[in-house]
Amino acid sequence: MVARHIIFIGRVQGVGFRFTAHRMANRHQLTGFVRNLPNGSVEMLAQGMADDIDDCMEDIKEYYPGHVREMNVNEIPPDPKYTDFNITF
């Protein structure tokens, strides 16, 4: 299991982005969270198999063509406190 901290930059707020990310993370059996940030970007912490995280990120980008201008991705240590995937505020 790996964990990645992802910041999605672009037109990612006000378009249902968090709900789509939540649905896709569950489809790929990931744990963690997604939330809006005050600067207009969206933060996601995703834990699971590396390929599943990669596939989830690609699915999100494909669902929102032209919306995701940039993704900053950092590998972080997995945190066992995340047992499911949630939208947080």
C-alpha positions as CSV (number, residue, x, y, z in Angstrom):
1,M,0.0,0.0,0.0
2,V,1.1,3.5,-0.8
3,A,-0.3,7.0,-0.1
4,R,-0.2,10.1,-2.2
5,H,-1.0,13.7,-1.4
6,I,-2.4,15.3,-4.6
7,I,-3.3,18.9,-5.3
8,F,-5.5,19.5,-8.3
9,I,-5.1,22.9,-9.8
10,G,-7.4,24.5,-12.4
11,R,-11.1,24.9,-12.6
12,V,-11.8,22.3,-10.0
13,Q,-14.2,23.9,-7.6
14,G,-17.9,24.4,-8.3
15,V,-18.1,21.7,-10.9
16,G,-18.8,18.6,-8.8
17,F,-15.1,17.7,-8.6
18,R,-15.1,16.4,-5.0
19,F,-18.1,14.2,-5.6
20,T,-16.6,12.7,-8.8
21,A,-13.3,12.2,-7.0
22,H,-15.1,10.4,-4.2
23,R,-17.0,8.1,-6.6
24,M,-13.8,7.3,-8.5
25,A,-11.8,6.7,-5.4
26,N,-14.4,4.2,-4.2
27,R,-14.4,2.5,-7.6
28,H,-10.7,2.0,-7.2
29,Q,-11.0,0.9,-3.5
30,L,-8.9,3.8,-2.2
31,T,-9.0,5.3,1.3
32,G,-8.4,8.9,2.3
33,F,-10.2,12.1,1.6
34,V,-10.8,15.0,-0.8
35,R,-11.6,18.6,0.0
36,N,-11.6,22.1,-1.4
37,L,-8.8,24.5,-0.4
38,P,-9.3,28.2,0.1
39,N,-7.0,29.0,-2.9
40,G,-9.4,27.3,-5.4
41,S,-7.5,24.1,-5.7
42,V,-8.6,20.6,-4.5
43,E,-6.6,18.5,-2.1
44,M,-6.8,14.7,-2.2
45,L,-5.1,12.1,0.0
46,A,-5.3,8.7,-1.6
47,Q,-4.1,5.4,-0.2
48,G,-4.2,2.0,-1.9
49,M,-2.3,0.1,-4.5
50,A,-0.1,2.4,-6.6
51,D,-1.7,1.4,-9.9
52,D,-5.2,2.0,-8.5
53,I,-4.2,5.5,-7.4
54,D,-2.7,6.2,-10.8
55,D,-5.9,4.9,-12.5
56,C,-8.1,7.0,-10.3
57,M,-6.1,10.2,-11.0
58,E,-6.3,9.5,-14.7
59,D,-10.1,8.8,-14.6
60,I,-10.6,12.1,-12.8
61,K,-8.5,14.0,-15.4
62,E,-10.5,12.3,-18.2
63,Y,-13.8,13.1,-16.6
64,Y,-12.8,16.8,-16.5
65,P,-11.0,17.5,-19.7
66,G,-9.6,21.0,-19.7
67,H,-10.4,21.5,-16.0
68,V,-7.3,20.1,-14.4
69,R,-4.4,22.3,-15.4
70,E,-1.9,20.8,-13.0
71,M,-1.5,18.0,-10.5
72,N,1.1,18.2,-7.7
73,V,1.7,14.7,-6.4
74,N,3.8,13.7,-3.4
75,E,4.3,10.2,-2.0
76,I,3.7,10.2,1.8
77,P,3.6,7.4,4.4
78,P,0.3,5.6,4.6
79,D,-1.9,6.4,7.6
80,P,-4.0,3.5,9.0
81,K,-6.6,5.9,10.4
82,Y,-8.2,6.2,6.9
83,T,-10.4,3.1,6.5
84,D,-12.7,4.6,3.8
85,F,-12.7,7.6,1.4
86,N,-14.6,10.8,2.4
87,I,-15.4,14.2,1.3
88,T,-14.2,16.6,4.0
89,F,-14.8,20.3,4.5
